[in-house]
Amino acid sequence: MPTTVVQVYMPTTSADDEEIDEMYDEIKEIIQVVKGDENLIVMGDWNSSVGKGREGNIVGEYGLGGRNERGSRLVEFCTEHNLIIANTWFKNHKRRLYTWKNPGDTSRYQIDYIMVRQIFRNQVLNCKTFPGADVDSDHNLLVMNCRLKLKKLQKGGNLRRWDLDKLKEPEVVESFRESISEQLTGMGERNTVEEEWVALRDEVVKAAEDQVGKTTRANRNPWVTKEILNLIDERRKYKNAVNEAGKKEYKRLKNDIDRKCKMAKQGWLEDKCKDVEACLTRGKIDTAYRKIKETFGEKRTTCMNIKSSDGNPVLSKEGKAERWKEYIEGLYKGDVLEDNIMEMEEDVDEDEMGDK
């Protein structure tokens, strides 16, 4: 598994926002070159403080201090690229958390970080500082222990099955039988049963290849045409483009694919609806419902639990009614409602009335 390490030294607090933005843009350009299934490690001095307290799957519970503005920017960057900050996820002593201290040791901060992709977070065994290491710097040495023993995925071959639907055609069945008979007639005798079985198997398979054939792999989405597949292959060439021309071409192809997929799907659904209408017209109710089920699938109902303000599920009827009351009161809190807010039917013009 290829592993790419990106070393960062972010400008100090005296730098303006434009310089920070340029630095993040350069880092993004480097990350875009790394494929999504490859291991990526981004580390260095970020001159940012993400602080203590968990933030989703990005920041762990074992940070240090409070979060500043540049720390929030770093969290946004990690969220955008699915990175975790490794040295905030392990419970260590505070002297193993800080990475830099003010001259005179008046204050200690955590401003150096090591980040990895979330899909490879299990490789990290620990991440902490070694304040006793002699590195001739006012920063502490930050070390991440990894186990780069990744599971190798065995990709199965393109398994193609026999096209058994062809055997429903009488002429194919007849030609298949004749082909087997001819080959068995010319087959000589064998010394053992095993040899006879192997010869019979080979002849049947050969006849099946000649007369039946194998099925072709269908698209995951049945409305996807060959033209759309060619555009997808073309778009894949510009996926990791770093120049503006490549990015524009990728965006153009993406919009073209989305537009053609929408039109193709709409046409496919219209054809399916026409088939269903034709079945209903001829009185084939079972066939019509089978086509509807194959096209749109079964309807699945979802049940959402009502939760209290602190996130606990509410199960009793009285509790649900009280929760709805609390929600409505909070929704209209501060609004002044008039006592007479309902209109009488005789006071409303007939053209403005809704359906009865």
N, C-alpha and C positions, 0 to 999 in steps of 0.2 A: 504494500500500500504506500503510494508516494506521500511524503509529508513535507509541507511547505512551512517555513518559519519566517515570519515577518517581524523585524526588529524596528521599534518606533522610539523616537525621541521627540516628544511634543514640545512646542515652544513654551517658554515660561509664562508666568502670569502677566508680564509686562507687554506681551504681544497683543495686537488688536484682533478683532473678530475675523477680519478678512484673512489674516495669516493662518488662523486656526481652520477656517473653512477650506483654504487651499491645501492644508496638510491632510485633512480628512478626505478630500477629493483624491489626492495622490494615493492614500491607503486603499480607497475603494477601487481605484483602477488596478492596483496590484491584486486585490482579493478576487476581482472578477475574472482574472486569468485562471485561478485555481478552480478545478472542476468541483461540482457539488458533492461527489462521492469520495473526494480525496481529503486527507487529514490536513487541517490548517491550524497553526499556532501563531497567535499575534501577541507580542509581549513588548515591554519596554516602560519607559518613564512617560506617563501620560499627563503629569502635572495636574491631575484631577483627583477629586475625592468623592467616591460614590457613597461613603458613609456606612453606618451600621444599620441593619434592617433588610429583610428580604424584599426583593423586587421581582415578582414572577419567577421565571426560570433563568433569569439573567444574573441577579445579585443574590448571594446566599445570606445567611443570618450572621455570619462572622466577619463583617467588615469592621472598620475602625473609624470613629469620629462621625462627623456630619457630612451631608452632601452639599456640594457647592454647585454653581451654575455649569461649570465645565464637567463636573461629575454627571449631571443630568444629560449633558450632550453625549458623554461616553456611553451611558445606558441606552440612549436612543440609537447610537451607532451599533451597539451589540444586538439590540432588538431587531434592527434592520437586517443584520447579517447572521442571525441565529447563533450568537456566540454567548458563552457563559464566562464569567470572571472567576477563574479557578481559585484564587487565594481568598475568596470570601465564602467558600463552601466547606471549609474544614475548621473544626474547633481546635484552636491552638491557644497557647498563652499569649497575652497581649504583646509581650516582647518579640513574639514570632509573627506579629501582624504588621507592625509599622515598618515602613521602608525608607523613611527619610526623617531627619530631625533638624530643627533649627540650630544655628550656631549657638553653642553654650548649652545645648540640650534643654532648651526651655519648653519646646513643644515637639510632639512626635506625630507624624502623618503617614497615611497609606496612600501613596500616589503612583506606585509602580504596580502593574498588573500583568497577569498572564491569562490569555483567553483562548478557548478552544471551541470548536463547533459542538452544538448540543448533541448531535448524533454520535459523537465520539467522546462524550463526557465520561464514559465508563473507563477510559484509558487512564484517567487521572487518579492516582492513589493518594497523593497528598500534595499540598502546596503551601509553603511557609518560608519565612526569612531566616537567615543565619546571621544574627547581629555580631557574632564573634569572629566572622570570617575577615581576614586581612585583605581587603580589596582596594585599599587606598582611595576611598570615596566616602562622601557623606551619605550615600545610599547604602542600605543593607542588601546583601546578596539574596535574591528571591529565587527559590528552587522549586521546581515542580517534578515530582516523581511520576513516571508514566510506565504503563505496561503496553507496549505496542504489539500485542499479540492479537491481531484482529482475525475474526472468523472469515474463512474463504468460502464464498458462496459458489456452489456448483450450479451453473446454469444448465438446465435441461435442454436437450436438442429439440429441434422443431419436429415434434411428434405429429405425424399425419396419419389419420385413420382412413380405413377403406370407405369409399363412397357407397355405402350400403343402399342408399336410396335408388341407385341405378338398378338394383336387383328387383325392384318393383316393376320394371319394364320387361314385358315378355320377351322381346327380341334380345335384350342383353342377357337374360337368364338362359335362353336357348344357345346363344353363341358361347356363353361361359361353359355350359355343359359339353358342347361339341369340342371346345378347346381342351378340356380336361380328358375327354374320351380319347381324342387323338394322341395326346401325350402319354396316356396310360397304355394305349395299345402298342406304342413303340418302345415302351420301357421293358427292358429285359428282366430276367429273374435275378434276385439277390440271394446271397448266401444266408443271411440272418434276417430276423424280423426287424431289428434295428435299422439295417440298411434299407429294407423295403419301406419302413416308415419315413426315413429321411428323404428317400427318392419321391415318395408320394407327396410329402409336404412341399418339396421344392417345385413339383409340377403344379400343384394347386396354387401356390403363390405366384408362379410365373403366369398361369392363366388369369389370375385375378389382376395382375399388373397390366396384362394386355387388354382385358375386356372391361374391368370394373374401374380400376384406377383409385386414386386417393383424393380425399377432400382437400380443398384449398382453405387456407386460414382466412376466416372472415374478420372484417374490421370490428373493433369494439363498438363503434357507433355505425349502425347500418347505413346512415345517410352520407357518410364520408365517401367522396368520390376520388377517383384516381388523380384528378386535377388538384384536389385539396392535399392529398398525400405528397404530390410533387412539390407543392408550395411549402409544406411542412419541412421536407428535406432541404429545400432551399433556405428556409429561415434558420435551420439548425447551423448553417455555415456562419451566420452572423451573431450567434448567441453570445459568444465571448468577445465580441468586437470592442476595442477600446477607443477607436477614433470616431469622430462625429459622423462620418459618412456611413460607417458600418452600423452605428446605432440607428441612424435614420432609416437605413434599408431594412433593418430588423423590425422597426416599428411599422414601416409601410407593409411589409409582408404579414405581420401580425394582424393589422387591421384588415388586409385583404382576405386572410384566412377566416377571421371572425365573420366577415360579411358573407363570404361564400358558404360557410357552415350554417349560418342562420337561414340563408335562402334554400340550401339543400335540405335542411331539416324541415322547414316549412312545407316544401314540396313533397317530402317523404310522408309527413303526417297527413297531408291532403289526400295522397293516394291511399293510405291506410283507411282514412275515414270513408272514402268512396267504396272501398271493398266491404267495409262494415255495413254501409247503407245498402249495398247491393245484396248482401246476405239477408238483411232484415226485410228487404222488398220481396225476396223469394221465399221468405218464411223460414230461413235457416237460422233460428234463434241461437242454437247451441254453437254453431260455427261463428256467428257474429260475436258472442260473448267470449269465445276462445281467442279470437283475433284481438278483441279489446284488452283481454288479460295479457296476451303476449306483447302487445304494443306499449301499454301504459302500466302494466304490473298491478299487483294487488294494492289496495288502499290501506295504508297503515295509520292507525290512530295513535297519537302521542298524548301522554298524560303528564302535565306539568304540575308539580306540587306547589302549593302556596307556602311561602316562607315568611317568617317574621322579620322584623327590621334587623335582627342580629344574625339572620341567615339560617335559623333552625326551621325545619318543616312544621307546618301547622296541620293537624289531623282532625281535630274535633270541629263540628259544625259551628259551635259557639265561637271557637277561636278564629275560624275563617271569617265569620261575620264581623268580629271585632277587628280583624286585620284589614278587611275591606273598608270599614269605617275609618280606621286610622289612616289608610292610604288616601281616601278621598279627602279627609280633613287636611292632610298634608299637601295634597295637590292644589287645593283652593285656599290655602292659608294666606291670609292677608287680603283676599278679595272681598269686597262688600257686595252682598247679594240683596237685591230688592225683595220685599215680601211678596209683591204681586208680579211674579215673573212668568206666569203661564197665561197664554191667550185663550180666550173663550172661542168656541167654534163659530158662534154667530158674529164675532168681531173680525173674522178673517175672510178675505176675499176668496170666492170660490175657485178662481184660477190659481191661487197660491196654495191650495190644499193639496196634500199628498194623496196617494192611493188609499182607499178604505179597505 
